[in-house]
Amino acid sequence: MQNPDAKKQVAIQNLTLTFNKGKKNENKALDNVSFDIYEGETFGLVGESGSGKTTLGRSVLKLYEPESGSITFDGQDITKMKRKELGDFRRQAQMIFQDPQASLNGRLTVSNILGEGLDEAGYPKDKEKRRKKVLELLQMVGLNEDHASRYPHEFSGGQKQRIGIARALAVKPKFIIADEPISALDVSVQAQVVNLLAQLQKDHGLTYLFIAHDLAMVKYLSDRIGVLHWGKLVELGTAEQVYNHALHPYTKSLLSAVPEPDPVKEKAHRVETYDPSFEKDGQEREMVEVEPGHFVLATPEEVVKYKDAQR
Ligand SMILES: Nc1ncnc2c1ncn2[C@@H]1O[C@H](COP(=O)(O)OP(=O)(O)OP(=O)(O)O)[C@@H](O)[C@H]1O
């Protein structure tokens, strides 16, 4: 759980990013998004497909340049980092992907995949030391020495994801962005990977930005949750506040959406249940703290309504 004295590790302020700016297919993927992530916490970021979650994750890793706004990591503005600082930052911040098959180099053995991470971390070349370190990494993710000489295609989906996690850990990061790390896995395996991530966080004091399209997926791991809708952060609070006392109509629609394996049907269901009129009245909305730590994107009138509803 989040330590009340924890310091801010990532601070995102007024982040805006538009793809294809000035062109016909201009797309504001992130619109004035602000939130902080504290050291040692898990921040769950949820929203439907296309809401901007991956764009935000990639921006935090400086894989995209924001149009405006700032992102700091341990107090340093990542947009202003020079080559050396950027190298250090890239080691401290790692990503785990949705599709472990695609993110692992299929031509390398597990040992060599982890070796790449050790190279990035500047780990000594000594063969015996490396063998031991690879074994340690495998054990950290519930695998063993027998797995070291095998290739990614020889593993199940859950095991591949464990290798992806070990690859990220090889670099000794402080902060991990997990972009839908369990969405592609069988339901029976999802809980195992979530438990592994929780254990690793406990053992190594990691900070997570955990991205998912479904609130249920982030519920168990997250200290706080942010909800993205069409590039805007519409609600932010503790997992308890967002899950049990959702205020914004979009969050409520996410909570009521019936899990549906077919993404087209899933989308149709959500469009039906969510009334987007709040965005069509042309009124300005801003993030307002309705109760301590619980923010919602709202007009002053809506804030009064939300406060009344809580009484
Ligand atoms: N490189 C890109 N060029 C142009 N548009 C992009 C690019 N990447 C994403 N987009 C658009 O930006 C919006 C946000 O996409 P993003 O991938 O961040 O959403 P997401 O919430 O992660 O969705 P998903 O769950 O499907 O990954 C979408 O409308 C998407 O089509």
Ligand as a Chemical Component Dictionary entry (heavy atoms), coordinates in Angstrom:
data_LIG
# 
_chem_comp.id                   LIG 
_chem_comp.type                 NON-POLYMER 
_chem_comp.pdbx_formal_charge   0 
_chem_comp.three_letter_code    LIG 
# 
loop_
_chem_comp_atom.comp_id 
_chem_comp_atom.atom_id 
_chem_comp_atom.alt_atom_id 
_chem_comp_atom.type_symbol 
_chem_comp_atom.charge 
_chem_comp_atom.model_Cartn_x 
_chem_comp_atom.model_Cartn_y 
_chem_comp_atom.model_Cartn_z 
_chem_comp_atom.pdbx_ordinal 
LIG N1  N1  N 0 1.111  6.791  -33.596 1  
LIG C1  C1  C 0 -0.126 7.245  -33.734 2  
LIG N2  N2  N 0 -0.479 8.044  -34.782 3  
LIG C2  C2  C 0 -1.728 8.529  -34.902 4  
LIG N3  N3  N 0 -2.724 8.284  -34.034 5  
LIG C3  C3  C 0 -2.452 7.494  -32.976 6  
LIG C4  C4  C 0 -1.144 6.927  -32.786 7  
LIG N4  N4  N 0 -1.171 6.193  -31.637 8  
LIG C5  C5  C 0 -2.428 6.276  -31.167 9  
LIG N5  N5  N 0 -3.200 7.065  -31.969 10 
LIG C6  C6  C 0 -4.611 7.422  -31.729 11 
LIG O1  O1  O 0 -4.662 8.076  -30.454 12 
LIG C7  C7  C 0 -5.817 7.667  -29.721 13 
LIG C8  C8  C 0 -5.386 7.051  -28.409 14 
LIG O2  O2  O 0 -4.736 5.807  -28.686 15 
LIG P1  P1  P 0 -4.081 4.899  -27.564 16 
LIG O3  O3  O 0 -3.416 3.738  -28.258 17 
LIG O4  O4  O 0 -3.254 5.721  -26.660 18 
LIG O5  O5  O 0 -5.360 4.392  -26.786 19 
LIG P2  P2  P 0 -5.494 3.220  -25.740 20 
LIG O6  O6  O 0 -6.418 3.727  -24.699 21 
LIG O7  O7  O 0 -4.148 2.753  -25.314 22 
LIG O8  O8  O 0 -6.205 2.092  -26.590 23 
LIG P3  P3  P 0 -5.931 0.511  -26.622 24 
LIG O9  O9  O 0 -6.507 -0.030 -25.345 25 
LIG O10 O10 O 0 -6.676 0.078  -27.836 26 
LIG O11 O11 O 0 -4.448 0.323  -26.734 27 
LIG C9  C9  C 0 -6.569 6.700  -30.634 28 
LIG O12 O12 O 0 -7.584 7.436  -31.295 29 
LIG C10 C10 C 0 -5.523 6.216  -31.603 30 
LIG O13 O13 O 0 -6.117 5.871  -32.840 31 
# 
loop_
_chem_comp_bond.comp_id 
_chem_comp_bond.atom_id_1 
_chem_comp_bond.atom_id_2 
_chem_comp_bond.value_order 
_chem_comp_bond.pdbx_ordinal 
LIG N1  C1  SING 1  
LIG C1  N2  SING 2  
LIG C1  C4  DOUB 3  
LIG N2  C2  DOUB 4  
LIG C2  N3  SING 5  
LIG N3  C3  DOUB 6  
LIG C3  C4  SING 7  
LIG C3  N5  SING 8  
LIG C4  N4  SING 9  
LIG N4  C5  DOUB 10 
LIG C5  N5  SING 11 
LIG N5  C6  SING 12 
LIG C6  O1  SING 13 
LIG C6  C10 SING 14 
LIG O1  C7  SING 15 
LIG C7  C8  SING 16 
LIG C7  C9  SING 17 
LIG C8  O2  SING 18 
LIG O2  P1  SING 19 
LIG P1  O3  DOUB 20 
LIG P1  O4  SING 21 
LIG P1  O5  SING 22 
LIG O5  P2  SING 23 
LIG P2  O6  DOUB 24 
LIG P2  O7  SING 25 
LIG P2  O8  SING 26 
LIG O8  P3  SING 27 
LIG P3  O9  DOUB 28 
LIG P3  O10 SING 29 
LIG P3  O11 SING 30 
LIG C9  O12 SING 31 
LIG C9  C10 SING 32 
LIG C10 O13 SING 33 
# 
